[in-house]
Amino acid sequence: MNKSDLVDAIASNSGLSKSDAGKALDGFTSAVTDALKGGDTVSMVGFGTYSVKHREARKGRNPRTGETIKIKASNNPSFKAGKALKDAVN
């Protein structure tokens, strides 16, 4: 499912126009992004939790040359599915 498919699904499930559904989806992604940038987590009971996980700097190995390289620390977005979502998929 791509973004346009998701907009279509939101529009049909909510009774919104495709234009309004697209704006709602863009608003949702923007709000989640802003919250994660600010260091917050976004929790939707039953659906899941968006958060940021910090990865420490570490040493890795270039698979082509075998040379040891330094991998810098980074912050990565993470999603943990809630119980209701897990149960719906299984």
Secondary structure in CASP SS format (residue, H / E / C, confidence):
PFRMAT SS
TARGET T0000
AUTHOR 0000-0000-0000
METHOD secondary structure of the structure
MODEL  1
M C 1.00
N C 1.00
K H 1.00
S H 1.00
D H 1.00
L H 1.00
V H 1.00
D H 1.00
A H 1.00
I H 1.00
A H 1.00
S H 1.00
N H 1.00
S H 1.00
G C 1.00
L C 1.00
S C 1.00
K H 1.00
S H 1.00
D H 1.00
A H 1.00
G H 1.00
K H 1.00
A H 1.00
L H 1.00
D H 1.00
G H 1.00
F H 1.00
T H 1.00
S H 1.00
A H 1.00
V H 1.00
T H 1.00
D H 1.00
A H 1.00
L H 1.00
K H 1.00
G C 1.00
G C 1.00
D C 1.00
T C 1.00
V E 1.00
S E 1.00
M E 1.00
V C 1.00
G C 1.00
F C 1.00
G E 1.00
T E 1.00
Y E 1.00
S E 1.00
V E 1.00
K E 1.00
H E 1.00
R E 1.00
E C 1.00
A C 1.00
R E 1.00
K E 1.00
G E 1.00
R E 1.00
N C 1.00
P C 1.00
R C 1.00
T C 1.00
G C 1.00
E C 1.00
T E 1.00
I E 1.00
K E 1.00
I E 1.00
K C 1.00
A C 1.00
S E 1.00
N E 1.00
N E 1.00
P E 1.00
S E 1.00
F E 1.00
K E 1.00
A E 1.00
G C 1.00
K H 1.00
A H 1.00
L H 1.00
K H 1.00
D H 1.00
A H 1.00
V H 1.00
N C 1.00
END
